[in-house]
């Protein structure tokens, strides 16, 4: 799965300015560094006890999913009209 995520991120690199990664795996550090070197903002979401220090500090921002307010996770999804 890690390889597929990296391939998709590189294949679609011209289609986005911000990447959001839900992982704590330090294997993604190379991808994060590559994207940032090309002007992309990269935000990492993981839990404090499940993230490498390198990845936590390697992006443009880190968010601990365990500290995100409960009301965010409980909201209903709103879909755009087709």
Secondary structure, DSSP 8 states (H G I E B T S, - for coil): -HHHHHHHHHHTGGG-SEEEEE---GGGHHHHHHHHHTT-EEEEEE-GGGS-HHHHHHSSEEEEGGGS-HHHHHS-------
